[in-house]
């Protein structure tokens, strides 16, 4: 999913730039990147005590790019 995630981020940045809001989105992305080390540090103990496997989480996720609409 990482390549899709990165592509969507690039498209989002481009859309903001085209609307004249490039500085805002680039600042937001920069601030998020600066917070990654802290987030990874907090995540390590949480992941070490998890009970669900990656497969158990992955299987029920909707992996379609455009999810189907529910007709109820």
PDB file of N, CA, C, O and CB in Angstrom:
ATOM      1  N   UNK A   1       0.815  -1.201   0.000  1.00  0.00           N
ATOM      2  CA  UNK A   1       0.000   0.000   0.000  1.00  0.00           C
ATOM      3  C   UNK A   1       0.861   1.268   0.000  1.00  0.00           C
ATOM      4  O   UNK A   1       0.364   2.352  -0.306  1.00  0.00           O
ATOM      5  CB  UNK A   1      -0.928  -0.004   1.204  1.00  0.00           C
ATOM      6  N   UNK A   2       2.131   1.139   0.337  1.00  0.00           N
ATOM      7  CA  UNK A   2       2.990   2.320   0.420  1.00  0.00           C
ATOM      8  C   UNK A   2       3.084   3.082  -0.903  1.00  0.00           C
ATOM      9  O   UNK A   2       2.977   4.308  -0.889  1.00  0.00           O
ATOM     10  CB  UNK A   2       4.374   1.913   0.866  1.00  0.00           C
ATOM     11  N   UNK A   3       3.280   2.407  -2.058  1.00  0.00           N
ATOM     12  CA  UNK A   3       3.343   3.178  -3.303  1.00  0.00           C
ATOM     13  C   UNK A   3       2.058   3.977  -3.568  1.00  0.00           C
ATOM     14  O   UNK A   3       2.124   5.123  -4.013  1.00  0.00           O
ATOM     15  CB  UNK A   3       3.612   2.242  -4.472  1.00  0.00           C
ATOM     16  N   UNK A   4       0.911   3.384  -3.299  1.00  0.00           N
ATOM     17  CA  UNK A   4      -0.352   4.100  -3.486  1.00  0.00           C
ATOM     18  C   UNK A   4      -0.447   5.273  -2.515  1.00  0.00           C
ATOM     19  O   UNK A   4      -0.869   6.364  -2.896  1.00  0.00           O
ATOM     20  CB  UNK A   4      -1.551   3.148  -3.295  1.00  0.00           C
ATOM     21  N   UNK A   5      -0.060   5.054  -1.277  1.00  0.00           N
ATOM     22  CA  UNK A   5      -0.087   6.117  -0.275  1.00  0.00           C
ATOM     23  C   UNK A   5       0.803   7.286  -0.701  1.00  0.00           C
ATOM     24  O   UNK A   5       0.396   8.445  -0.608  1.00  0.00           O
ATOM     25  CB  UNK A   5       0.363   5.576   1.093  1.00  0.00           C
ATOM     26  N   UNK A   6       2.008   6.983  -1.165  1.00  0.00           N
ATOM     27  CA  UNK A   6       2.921   8.040  -1.599  1.00  0.00           C
ATOM     28  C   UNK A   6       2.381   8.774  -2.825  1.00  0.00           C
ATOM     29  O   UNK A   6       2.477   9.998  -2.914  1.00  0.00           O
ATOM     30  CB  UNK A   6       4.302   7.454  -1.905  1.00  0.00           C
ATOM     31  N   UNK A   7       1.815   8.022  -3.769  1.00  0.00           N
ATOM     32  CA  UNK A   7       1.249   8.655  -4.970  1.00  0.00           C
ATOM     33  C   UNK A   7       0.100   9.593  -4.600  1.00  0.00           C
ATOM     34  O   UNK A   7       0.000  10.696  -5.136  1.00  0.00           O
ATOM     35  CB  UNK A   7       0.755   7.581  -5.967  1.00  0.00           C
ATOM     36  N   UNK A   8      -0.754   9.162  -3.695  1.00  0.00           N
ATOM     37  CA  UNK A   8      -1.876  10.010  -3.281  1.00  0.00           C
ATOM     38  C   UNK A   8      -1.376  11.265  -2.569  1.00  0.00           C
ATOM     39  O   UNK A   8      -1.960  12.337  -2.720  1.00  0.00           O
ATOM     40  CB  UNK A   8      -2.833   9.227  -2.363  1.00  0.00           C
ATOM     41  N   UNK A   9      -0.299  11.137  -1.795  1.00  0.00           N
ATOM     42  CA  UNK A   9       0.279  12.300  -1.137  1.00  0.00           C
ATOM     43  C   UNK A   9       0.832  13.286  -2.165  1.00  0.00           C
ATOM     44  O   UNK A   9       0.635  14.494  -2.033  1.00  0.00           O
ATOM     45  CB  UNK A   9       1.383  11.870  -0.164  1.00  0.00           C
ATOM     46  N   UNK A  10       1.516  12.782  -3.177  1.00  0.00           N
ATOM     47  CA  UNK A  10       2.053  13.660  -4.228  1.00  0.00           C
ATOM     48  C   UNK A  10       0.920  14.368  -4.947  1.00  0.00           C
ATOM     49  O   UNK A  10       1.005  15.570  -5.197  1.00  0.00           O
ATOM     50  CB  UNK A  10       2.904  12.856  -5.237  1.00  0.00           C
ATOM     51  N   UNK A  11      -0.143  13.643  -5.285  1.00  0.00           N
ATOM     52  CA  UNK A  11      -1.287  14.261  -5.956  1.00  0.00           C
ATOM     53  C   UNK A  11      -1.947  15.316  -5.074  1.00  0.00           C
ATOM     54  O   UNK A  11      -2.373  16.361  -5.568  1.00  0.00           O
ATOM     55  CB  UNK A  11      -2.312  13.194  -6.348  1.00  0.00           C
ATOM     56  N   UNK A  12      -2.030  15.054  -3.797  1.00  0.00           N
ATOM     57  CA  UNK A  12      -2.612  16.025  -2.872  1.00  0.00           C
ATOM     58  C   UNK A  12      -1.762  17.289  -2.811  1.00  0.00           C
ATOM     59  O   UNK A  12      -2.291  18.400  -2.845  1.00  0.00           O
ATOM     60  CB  UNK A  12      -2.755  15.414  -1.471  1.00  0.00           C
ATOM     61  N   UNK A  13      -0.457  17.119  -2.722  1.00  0.00           N
ATOM     62  CA  UNK A  13       0.444  18.274  -2.692  1.00  0.00           C
ATOM     63  C   UNK A  13       0.293  19.081  -3.978  1.00  0.00           C
ATOM     64  O   UNK A  13       0.208  20.308  -3.935  1.00  0.00           O
ATOM     65  CB  UNK A  13       1.917  17.821  -2.504  1.00  0.00           C
ATOM     66  N   UNK A  14       0.260  18.404  -5.110  1.00  0.00           N
ATOM     67  CA  UNK A  14       0.091  19.107  -6.397  1.00  0.00           C
ATOM     68  C   UNK A  14      -1.230  19.867  -6.448  1.00  0.00           C
ATOM     69  O   UNK A  14      -1.278  20.998  -6.931  1.00  0.00           O
ATOM     70  CB  UNK A  14       0.161  18.109  -7.566  1.00  0.00           C
ATOM     71  N   UNK A  15      -2.292  19.257  -5.956  1.00  0.00           N
ATOM     72  CA  UNK A  15      -3.594  19.925  -5.956  1.00  0.00           C
ATOM     73  C   UNK A  15      -3.552  21.190  -5.108  1.00  0.00           C
ATOM     74  O   UNK A  15      -4.091  22.224  -5.506  1.00  0.00           O
ATOM     75  CB  UNK A  15      -4.687  18.977  -5.439  1.00  0.00           C
ATOM     76  N   UNK A  16      -2.922  21.115  -3.952  1.00  0.00           N
ATOM     77  CA  UNK A  16      -2.798  22.299  -3.095  1.00  0.00           C
ATOM     78  C   UNK A  16      -1.952  23.376  -3.756  1.00  0.00           C
ATOM     79  O   UNK A  16      -2.265  24.563  -3.667  1.00  0.00           O
ATOM     80  CB  UNK A  16      -2.192  21.919  -1.744  1.00  0.00           C
ATOM     81  N   UNK A  17      -0.879  22.959  -4.419  1.00  0.00           N
ATOM     82  CA  UNK A  17      -0.024  23.930  -5.109  1.00  0.00           C
ATOM     83  C   UNK A  17      -0.813  24.637  -6.212  1.00  0.00           C
ATOM     84  O   UNK A  17      -0.714  25.854  -6.371  1.00  0.00           O
ATOM     85  CB  UNK A  17       1.228  23.232  -5.703  1.00  0.00           C
ATOM     86  N   UNK A  18      -1.596  23.867  -6.972  1.00  0.00           N
ATOM     87  CA  UNK A  18      -2.389  24.460  -8.058  1.00  0.00           C
ATOM     88  C   UNK A  18      -3.445  25.430  -7.532  1.00  0.00           C
ATOM     89  O   UNK A  18      -3.850  26.347  -8.247  1.00  0.00           O
ATOM     90  CB  UNK A  18      -3.065  23.362  -8.877  1.00  0.00           C
ATOM     91  N   UNK A  19      -3.892  25.240  -6.294  1.00  0.00           N
ATOM     92  CA  UNK A  19      -4.869  26.146  -5.700  1.00  0.00           C
ATOM     93  C   UNK A  19      -4.197  27.306  -4.962  1.00  0.00           C
ATOM     94  O   UNK A  19      -4.866  28.110  -4.312  1.00  0.00           O
ATOM     95  CB  UNK A  19      -5.776  25.381  -4.746  1.00  0.00           C
ATOM     96  N   UNK A  20      -2.870  27.384  -5.068  1.00  0.00           N
ATOM     97  CA  UNK A  20      -2.161  28.469  -4.418  1.00  0.00           C
ATOM     98  C   UNK A  20      -1.922  28.250  -2.935  1.00  0.00           C
ATOM     99  O   UNK A  20      -1.643  29.201  -2.204  1.00  0.00           O
ATOM    100  CB  UNK A  20      -2.907  29.726  -4.610  1.00  0.00           C
ATOM    101  N   UNK A  21      -2.028  27.009  -2.484  1.00  0.00           N
ATOM    102  CA  UNK A  21      -1.845  26.699  -1.062  1.00  0.00           C
ATOM    103  C   UNK A  21      -0.650  25.770  -0.841  1.00  0.00           C
ATOM    104  O   UNK A  21      -0.636  24.972   0.096  1.00  0.00           O
ATOM    105  CB  UNK A  21      -3.116  26.061  -0.491  1.00  0.00           C
ATOM    106  N   UNK A  22       0.335  25.885  -1.706  1.00  0.00           N
ATOM    107  CA  UNK A  22       1.500  25.015  -1.625  1.00  0.00           C
ATOM    108  C   UNK A  22       2.240  25.144  -0.310  1.00  0.00           C
ATOM    109  O   UNK A  22       2.677  24.147   0.263  1.00  0.00           O
ATOM    110  CB  UNK A  22       2.435  25.309  -2.753  1.00  0.00           C
ATOM    111  N   UNK A  23       2.382  26.374   0.170  1.00  0.00           N
ATOM    112  CA  UNK A  23       3.115  26.590   1.417  1.00  0.00           C
ATOM    113  C   UNK A  23       2.430  25.879   2.584  1.00  0.00           C
ATOM    114  O   UNK A  23       3.101  25.312   3.446  1.00  0.00           O
ATOM    115  CB  UNK A  23       3.239  28.095   1.712  1.00  0.00           C
ATOM    116  N   UNK A  24       1.101  25.907   2.613  1.00  0.00           N
ATOM    117  CA  UNK A  24       0.345  25.275   3.707  1.00  0.00           C
ATOM    118  C   UNK A  24       0.574  23.769   3.720  1.00  0.00           C
ATOM    119  O   UNK A  24       0.902  23.202   4.763  1.00  0.00           O
ATOM    120  CB  UNK A  24      -1.163  25.578   3.572  1.00  0.00           C
ATOM    121  N   UNK A  25       0.405  23.119   2.578  1.00  0.00           N
ATOM    122  CA  UNK A  25       0.519  21.652   2.546  1.00  0.00           C
ATOM    123  C   UNK A  25       1.957  21.211   2.771  1.00  0.00           C
ATOM    124  O   UNK A  25       2.196  20.204   3.438  1.00  0.00           O
ATOM    125  CB  UNK A  25       0.009  21.099   1.206  1.00  0.00           C
ATOM    126  N   UNK A  26       2.916  21.949   2.225  1.00  0.00           N
ATOM    127  CA  UNK A  26       4.307  21.573   2.429  1.00  0.00           C
ATOM    128  C   UNK A  26       4.707  21.737   3.898  1.00  0.00           C
ATOM    129  O   UNK A  26       5.478  20.936   4.429  1.00  0.00           O
ATOM    130  CB  UNK A  26       5.223  22.414   1.529  1.00  0.00           C
ATOM    131  N   UNK A  27       4.188  22.763   4.543  1.00  0.00           N
ATOM    132  CA  UNK A  27       4.464  22.943   5.978  1.00  0.00           C
ATOM    133  C   UNK A  27       3.846  21.801   6.782  1.00  0.00           C
ATOM    134  O   UNK A  27       4.465  21.283   7.712  1.00  0.00           O
ATOM    135  CB  UNK A  27       3.916  24.310   6.476  1.00  0.00           C
ATOM    136  N   UNK A  28       2.629  21.413   6.423  1.00  0.00           N
ATOM    137  CA  UNK A  28       1.961  20.312   7.122  1.00  0.00           C
ATOM    138  C   UNK A  28       2.733  19.000   6.943  1.00  0.00           C
ATOM    139  O   UNK A  28       2.916  18.250   7.902  1.00  0.00           O
ATOM    140  CB  UNK A  28       0.516  20.151   6.609  1.00  0.00           C
ATOM    141  N   UNK A  29       3.175  18.731   5.736  1.00  0.00           N
ATOM    142  CA  UNK A  29       3.937  17.502   5.474  1.00  0.00           C
ATOM    143  C   UNK A  29       5.263  17.536   6.224  1.00  0.00           C
ATOM    144  O   UNK A  29       5.686  16.521   6.777  1.00  0.00           O
ATOM    145  CB  UNK A  29       4.184  17.321   3.955  1.00  0.00           C
ATOM    146  N   UNK A  30       5.923  18.693   6.249  1.00  0.00           N
ATOM    147  CA  UNK A  30       7.192  18.824   6.961  1.00  0.00           C
ATOM    148  C   UNK A  30       6.993  18.588   8.464  1.00  0.00           C
ATOM    149  O   UNK A  30       7.767  17.867   9.093  1.00  0.00           O
ATOM    150  CB  UNK A  30       7.807  20.222   6.711  1.00  0.00           C
ATOM    151  N   UNK A  31       5.955  19.198   9.026  1.00  0.00           N
ATOM    152  CA  UNK A  31       5.673  19.013  10.453  1.00  0.00           C
ATOM    153  C   UNK A  31       5.369  17.547  10.772  1.00  0.00           C
ATOM    154  O   UNK A  31       5.792  17.030  11.806  1.00  0.00           O
ATOM    155  CB  UNK A  31       4.494  19.902  10.882  1.00  0.00           C
ATOM    156  N   UNK A  32       4.642  16.894   9.889  1.00  0.00           N
ATOM    157  CA  UNK A  32       4.336  15.472  10.096  1.00  0.00           C
ATOM    158  C   UNK A  32       5.626  14.640  10.049  1.00  0.00           C
ATOM    159  O   UNK A  32       5.818  13.743  10.869  1.00  0.00           O
ATOM    160  CB  UNK A  32       3.325  14.966   9.021  1.00  0.00           C
ATOM    161  N   UNK A  33       6.499  14.938   9.096  1.00  0.00           N
ATOM    162  CA  UNK A  33       7.761  14.195   8.978  1.00  0.00           C
ATOM    163  C   UNK A  33       8.630  14.410  10.217  1.00  0.00           C
ATOM    164  O   UNK A  33       9.291  13.478  10.677  1.00  0.00           O
ATOM    165  CB  UNK A  33       8.529  14.628   7.706  1.00  0.00           C
ATOM    166  N   UNK A  34       8.634  15.617  10.756  1.00  0.00           N
ATOM    167  CA  UNK A  34       9.427  15.890  11.961  1.00  0.00           C
ATOM    168  C   UNK A  34       8.901  15.094  13.156  1.00  0.00           C
ATOM    169  O   UNK A  34       9.666  14.777  14.067  1.00  0.00           O
ATOM    170  CB  UNK A  34       9.412  17.396  12.283  1.00  0.00           C
ATOM    171  N   UNK A  35       7.620  14.771  13.165  1.00  0.00           N
ATOM    172  CA  UNK A  35       7.038  14.029  14.271  1.00  0.00           C
ATOM    173  C   UNK A  35       7.203  12.525  14.170  1.00  0.00           C
ATOM    174  O   UNK A  35       6.861  11.807  15.109  1.00  0.00           O
ATOM    175  CB  UNK A  35       5.606  14.347  14.372  1.00  0.00           C
ATOM    176  N   UNK A  36       7.721  12.031  13.052  1.00  0.00           N
ATOM    177  CA  UNK A  36       7.848  10.582  12.867  1.00  0.00           C
ATOM    178  C   UNK A  36       8.727   9.895  13.917  1.00  0.00           C
ATOM    179  O   UNK A  36       8.330   8.850  14.432  1.00  0.00           O
ATOM    180  CB  UNK A  36       8.406  10.304  11.502  1.00  0.00           C
ATOM    181  N   UNK A  37       9.890  10.431  14.253  1.00  0.00           N
ATOM    182  CA  UNK A  37      10.696   9.725  15.269  1.00  0.00           C
ATOM    183  C   UNK A  37       9.953   9.541  16.591  1.00  0.00           C
ATOM    184  O   UNK A  37      10.032   8.473  17.198  1.00  0.00           O
ATOM    185  CB  UNK A  37      11.990  10.484  15.523  1.00  0.00           C
ATOM    186  N   UNK A  38       9.247  10.549  17.034  1.00  0.00           N
ATOM    187  CA  UNK A  38       8.483  10.446  18.277  1.00  0.00           C
ATOM    188  C   UNK A  38       7.376   9.402  18.147  1.00  0.00           C
ATOM    189  O   UNK A  38       7.144   8.614  19.063  1.00  0.00           O
ATOM    190  CB  UNK A  38       7.884  11.812  18.655  1.00  0.00           C
ATOM    191  N   UNK A  39       6.700   9.405  17.005  1.00  0.00           N
ATOM    192  CA  UNK A  39       5.622   8.447  16.779  1.00  0.00           C
ATOM    193  C   UNK A  39       6.156   7.022  16.772  1.00  0.00           C
ATOM    194  O   UNK A  39       5.541   6.133  17.360  1.00  0.00           O
ATOM    195  CB  UNK A  39       4.904   8.747  15.462  1.00  0.00           C
ATOM    196  N   UNK A  40       7.295   6.788  16.114  1.00  0.00           N
ATOM    197  CA  UNK A  40       7.872   5.443  16.070  1.00  0.00           C
ATOM    198  C   UNK A  40       8.296   4.993  17.461  1.00  0.00           C
ATOM    199  O   UNK A  40       8.159   3.820  17.808  1.00  0.00           O
ATOM    200  CB  UNK A  40       9.072   5.402  15.111  1.00  0.00           C
ATOM    201  N   UNK A  41       8.807   5.920  18.251  1.00  0.00           N
ATOM    202  CA  UNK A  41       9.214   5.601  19.618  1.00  0.00           C
ATOM    203  C   UNK A  41       8.005   5.165  20.457  1.00  0.00           C
ATOM    204  O   UNK A  41       8.097   4.203  21.220  1.00  0.00           O
ATOM    205  CB  UNK A  41       9.907   6.816  20.270  1.00  0.00           C
ATOM    206  N   UNK A  42       6.886   5.860  20.320  1.00  0.00           N
ATOM    207  CA  UNK A  42       5.667   5.509  21.058  1.00  0.00           C
ATOM    208  C   UNK A  42       5.045   4.215  20.536  1.00  0.00           C
ATOM    209  O   UNK A  42       4.432   3.462  21.292  1.00  0.00           O
ATOM    210  CB  UNK A  42       4.647   6.648  20.968  1.00  0.00           C
ATOM    211  N   UNK A  43       5.207   3.967  19.239  1.00  0.00           N
ATOM    212  CA  UNK A  43       4.588   2.814  18.599  1.00  0.00           C
ATOM    213  C   UNK A  43       5.254   1.494  18.996  1.00  0.00           C
ATOM    214  O   UNK A  43       4.588   0.461  19.077  1.00  0.00           O
ATOM    215  CB  UNK A  43       4.635   2.977  17.098  1.00  0.00           C
ATOM    216  N   UNK A  44       6.542   1.527  19.237  1.00  0.00           N
ATOM    217  CA  UNK A  44       7.292   0.296  19.519  1.00  0.00           C
ATOM    218  C   UNK A  44       6.693  -0.512  20.668  1.00  0.00           C
ATOM    219  O   UNK A  44       6.453  -1.706  20.488  1.00  0.00           O
ATOM    220  CB  UNK A  44       8.733   0.634  19.842  1.00  0.00           C
ATOM    221  N   UNK A  45       6.439   0.079  21.845  1.00  0.00           N
ATOM    222  CA  UNK A  45       5.860  -0.739  22.924  1.00  0.00           C
ATOM    223  C   UNK A  45       4.432  -1.199  22.621  1.00  0.00           C
ATOM    224  O   UNK A  45       4.029  -2.280  23.048  1.00  0.00           O
ATOM    225  CB  UNK A  45       5.870   0.045  24.226  1.00  0.00           C
ATOM    226  N   UNK A  46       3.682  -0.402  21.902  1.00  0.00           N
ATOM    227  CA  UNK A  46       2.317  -0.805  21.550  1.00  0.00           C
ATOM    228  C   UNK A  46       2.348  -2.033  20.648  1.00  0.00           C
ATOM    229  O   UNK A  46       1.600  -2.987  20.862  1.00  0.00           O
ATOM    230  CB  UNK A  46       1.564   0.354  20.854  1.00  0.00           C
ATOM    231  N   UNK A  47       3.220  -2.005  19.635  1.00  0.00           N
ATOM    232  CA  UNK A  47       3.311  -3.125  18.708  1.00  0.00           C
ATOM    233  C   UNK A  47       3.836  -4.382  19.387  1.00  0.00           C
ATOM    234  O   UNK A  47       3.461  -5.490  19.003  1.00  0.00           O
ATOM    235  CB  UNK A  47       4.202  -2.762  17.540  1.00  0.00           C
ATOM    236  N   UNK A  48       4.689  -4.232  20.380  1.00  0.00           N
ATOM    237  CA  UNK A  48       5.248  -5.412  21.048  1.00  0.00           C
ATOM    238  C   UNK A  48       4.201  -6.145  21.888  1.00  0.00           C
ATOM    239  O   UNK A  48       4.378  -7.320  22.211  1.00  0.00           O
ATOM    240  CB  UNK A  48       6.424  -5.004  21.932  1.00  0.00           C
ATOM    241  N   UNK A  49       3.115  -5.460  22.241  1.00  0.00           N
ATOM    242  CA  UNK A  49       2.087  -6.112  23.057  1.00  0.00           C
ATOM    243  C   UNK A  49       0.801  -6.386  22.285  1.00  0.00           C
ATOM    244  O   UNK A  49      -0.209  -6.752  22.886  1.00  0.00           O
ATOM    245  CB  UNK A  49       1.775  -5.259  24.263  1.00  0.00           C
ATOM    246  N   UNK A  50       0.820  -6.218  20.978  1.00  0.00           N
ATOM    247  CA  UNK A  50      -0.408  -6.447  20.201  1.00  0.00           C
ATOM    248  C   UNK A  50      -0.762  -7.926  20.191  1.00  0.00           C
ATOM    249  O   UNK A  50       0.108  -8.783  20.340  1.00  0.00           O
ATOM    250  CB  UNK A  50      -0.245  -5.931  18.753  1.00  0.00           C
ATOM    251  N   UNK A  51      -2.043  -8.216  20.016  1.00  0.00           N
ATOM    252  CA  UNK A  51      -2.493  -9.605  20.008  1.00  0.00           C
ATOM    253  C   UNK A  51      -2.959 -10.060  18.630  1.00  0.00           C
ATOM    254  O   UNK A  51      -2.994 -11.262  18.369  1.00  0.00           O
ATOM    255  CB  UNK A  51      -3.610  -9.789  21.005  1.00  0.00           C
ATOM    256  N   UNK A  52      -3.315  -9.142  17.746  1.00  0.00           N
ATOM    257  CA  UNK A  52      -3.741  -9.495  16.387  1.00  0.00           C
ATOM    258  C   UNK A  52      -2.527  -9.500  15.465  1.00  0.00           C
ATOM    259  O   UNK A  52      -1.634  -8.663  15.596  1.00  0.00           O
ATOM    260  CB  UNK A  52      -4.826  -8.501  15.862  1.00  0.00           C
ATOM    261  N   UNK A  53      -2.502 -10.449  14.534  1.00  0.00           N
ATOM    262  CA  UNK A  53      -1.423 -10.484  13.551  1.00  0.00           C
ATOM    263  C   UNK A  53      -1.739  -9.499  12.430  1.00  0.00           C
ATOM    264  O   UNK A  53      -2.873  -9.040  12.294  1.00  0.00           O
ATOM    265  CB  UNK A  53      -1.226 -11.921  12.985  1.00  0.00           C
ATOM    266  N   UNK A  54      -0.733  -9.184  11.639  1.00  0.00           N
ATOM    267  CA  UNK A  54      -0.943  -8.309  10.486  1.00  0.00           C
ATOM    268  C   UNK A  54      -1.973  -8.922   9.541  1.00  0.00           C
ATOM    269  O   UNK A  54      -2.826  -8.213   9.008  1.00  0.00           O
ATOM    270  CB  UNK A  54       0.388  -8.057   9.743  1.00  0.00           C
ATOM    271  N   UNK A  55      -1.895 -10.231   9.333  1.00  0.00           N
ATOM    272  CA  UNK A  55      -2.846 -10.923   8.459  1.00  0.00           C
ATOM    273  C   UNK A  55      -4.278 -10.822   8.955  1.00  0.00           C
ATOM    274  O   UNK A  55      -5.201 -10.653   8.158  1.00  0.00           O
ATOM    275  CB  UNK A  55      -2.464 -12.375   8.328  1.00  0.00           C
ATOM    276  N   UNK A  56      -4.473 -10.926  10.274  1.00  0.00           N
ATOM    277  CA  UNK A  56      -5.817 -10.817  10.836  1.00  0.00           C
ATOM    278  C   UNK A  56      -6.390  -9.418  10.638  1.00  0.00           C
ATOM    279  O   UNK A  56      -7.604  -9.263  10.503  1.00  0.00           O
ATOM    280  CB  UNK A  56      -5.800 -11.168  12.322  1.00  0.00           C
ATOM    281  N   UNK A  57      -5.556  -8.425  10.618  1.00  0.00           N
ATOM    282  CA  UNK A  57      -6.026  -7.062  10.391  1.00  0.00           C
ATOM    283  C   UNK A  57      -6.222  -6.814   8.899  1.00  0.00           C
ATOM    284  O   UNK A  57      -7.188  -6.165   8.499  1.00  0.00           O
ATOM    285  CB  UNK A  57      -5.034  -6.039  10.980  1.00  0.00           C
ATOM    286  N   UNK A  58      -5.314  -7.327   8.078  1.00  0.00           N
ATOM    287  CA  UNK A  58      -5.324  -7.067   6.637  1.00  0.00           C
ATOM    288  C   UNK A  58      -6.520  -7.704   5.929  1.00  0.00           C
ATOM    289  O   UNK A  58      -7.133  -7.073   5.068  1.00  0.00           O
ATOM    290  CB  UNK A  58      -4.041  -7.573   6.016  1.00  0.00           C
ATOM    291  N   UNK A  59      -6.855  -8.933   6.278  1.00  0.00           N
ATOM    292  CA  UNK A  59      -7.896  -9.668   5.549  1.00  0.00           C
ATOM    293  C   UNK A  59      -9.230  -8.935   5.465  1.00  0.00           C
ATOM    294  O   UNK A  59      -9.776  -8.855   4.365  1.00  0.00           O
ATOM    295  CB  UNK A  59      -8.113 -10.998   6.198  1.00  0.00           C
ATOM    296  N   UNK A  60      -9.789  -8.399   6.533  1.00  0.00           N
ATOM    297  CA  UNK A  60     -11.110  -7.774   6.422  1.00  0.00           C
ATOM    298  C   UNK A  60     -11.103  -6.360   5.821  1.00  0.00           C
ATOM    299  O   UNK A  60     -12.171  -5.793   5.590  1.00  0.00           O
ATOM    300  CB  UNK A  60     -11.738  -7.720   7.774  1.00  0.00           C
ATOM    301  N   UNK A  61      -9.932  -5.787   5.566  1.00  0.00           N
ATOM    302  CA  UNK A  61      -9.894  -4.428   5.021  1.00  0.00           C
ATOM    303  C   UNK A  61     -10.373  -4.395   3.575  1.00  0.00           C
ATOM    304  O   UNK A  61     -10.101  -5.314   2.802  1.00  0.00           O
ATOM    305  CB  UNK A  61      -8.478  -3.858   5.114  1.00  0.00           C
ATOM    306  N   UNK A  62     -11.082  -3.338   3.218  1.00  0.00           N
ATOM    307  CA  UNK A  62     -11.516  -3.126   1.841  1.00  0.00           C
ATOM    308  C   UNK A  62     -10.334  -2.555   1.070  1.00  0.00           C
ATOM    309  O   UNK A  62      -9.895  -1.440   1.354  1.00  0.00           O
ATOM    310  CB  UNK A  62     -12.764  -2.172   1.766  1.00  0.00           C
ATOM    311  N   UNK A  63      -9.814  -3.299   0.102  1.00  0.00           N
ATOM    312  CA  UNK A  63      -8.615  -2.889  -0.611  1.00  0.00           C
ATOM    313  C   UNK A  63      -8.916  -2.295  -1.985  1.00  0.00           C
ATOM    314  O   UNK A  63      -8.005  -2.108  -2.791  1.00  0.00           O
ATOM    315  CB  UNK A  63      -7.689  -4.063  -0.761  1.00  0.00           C
ATOM    316  N   UNK A  64     -10.172  -2.002  -2.254  1.00  0.00           N
ATOM    317  CA  UNK A  64     -10.533  -1.396  -3.534  1.00  0.00           C
ATOM    318  C   UNK A  64     -10.174   0.079  -3.505  1.00  0.00           C
ATOM    319  O   UNK A  64     -10.316   0.747  -2.481  1.00  0.00           O
ATOM    320  CB  UNK A  64     -12.043  -1.588  -3.839  1.00  0.00           C
ATOM    321  N   UNK A  65      -9.706   0.579  -4.645  1.00  0.00           N
ATOM    322  CA  UNK A  65      -9.348   1.996  -4.733  1.00  0.00           C
ATOM    323  C   UNK A  65     -10.580   2.864  -4.559  1.00  0.00           C
ATOM    324  O   UNK A  65     -10.549   3.853  -3.827  1.00  0.00           O
ATOM    325  CB  UNK A  65      -8.668   2.304  -6.075  1.00  0.00           C
ATOM    326  N   UNK A  66     -11.668   2.496  -5.231  1.00  0.00           N
ATOM    327  CA  UNK A  66     -12.948   3.190  -5.083  1.00  0.00           C
ATOM    328  C   UNK A  66     -13.933   2.210  -4.466  1.00  0.00           C
ATOM    329  O   UNK A  66     -14.479   1.363  -5.172  1.00  0.00           O
ATOM    330  CB  UNK A  66     -13.477   3.740  -6.462  1.00  0.00           C
ATOM    331  N   UNK A  67     -14.171   2.307  -3.161  1.00  0.00           N
ATOM    332  CA  UNK A  67     -15.074   1.348  -2.504  1.00  0.00           C
ATOM    333  C   UNK A  67     -16.470   1.366  -3.119  1.00  0.00           C
ATOM    334  O   UNK A  67     -16.953   2.401  -3.578  1.00  0.00           O
ATOM    335  CB  UNK A  67     -15.169   1.652  -1.010  1.00  0.00           C
ATOM    336  N   UNK A  68     -17.110   0.188  -3.117  1.00  0.00           N
ATOM    337  CA  UNK A  68     -18.472   0.078  -3.625  1.00  0.00           C
ATOM    338  C   UNK A  68     -19.426   0.842  -2.715  1.00  0.00           C
ATOM    339  O   UNK A  68     -19.226   0.916  -1.502  1.00  0.00           O
ATOM    340  CB  UNK A  68     -18.899  -1.403  -3.739  1.00  0.00           C
ATOM    341  N   UNK A  69     -20.448   1.400  -3.312  1.00  0.00           N
ATOM    342  CA  UNK A  69     -21.488   2.071  -2.514  1.00  0.00           C
ATOM    343  C   UNK A  69     -22.465   1.043  -2.003  1.00  0.00           C
ATOM    344  O   UNK A  69     -22.818   0.102  -2.714  1.00  0.00           O
ATOM    345  CB  UNK A  69     -22.229   3.152  -3.343  1.00  0.00           C
ATOM    346  N   UNK A  70     -22.896   1.215  -0.795  1.00  0.00           N
ATOM    347  CA  UNK A  70     -23.905   0.321  -0.219  1.00  0.00           C
ATOM    348  C   UNK A  70     -25.277   0.762  -0.703  1.00  0.00           C
ATOM    349  O   UNK A  70     -25.584   1.953  -0.730  1.00  0.00           O
ATOM    350  CB  UNK A  70     -23.840   0.320   1.343  1.00  0.00           C
ATOM    351  N   UNK A  71     -26.082  -0.190  -1.077  1.00  0.00           N
ATOM    352  CA  UNK A  71     -27.430   0.100  -1.581  1.00  0.00           C
ATOM    353  C   UNK A  71     -28.465  -0.421  -0.600  1.00  0.00           C
ATOM    354  O   UNK A  71     -29.170  -1.385  -0.901  1.00  0.00           O
ATOM    355  CB  UNK A  71     -27.648  -0.528  -2.982  1.00  0.00           C
ATOM    356  N   UNK A  72     -28.570   0.204   0.573  1.00  0.00           N
ATOM    357  CA  UNK A  72     -29.581  -0.268   1.519  1.00  0.00           C
ATOM    358  C   UNK A  72     -30.577   0.788   1.847  1.00  0.00           C
ATOM    359  O   UNK A  72     -31.495   0.549   2.631  1.00  0.00           O
ATOM    360  CB  UNK A  72     -28.944  -0.750   2.775  1.00  0.00           C
TER     361      UNK A  72
END
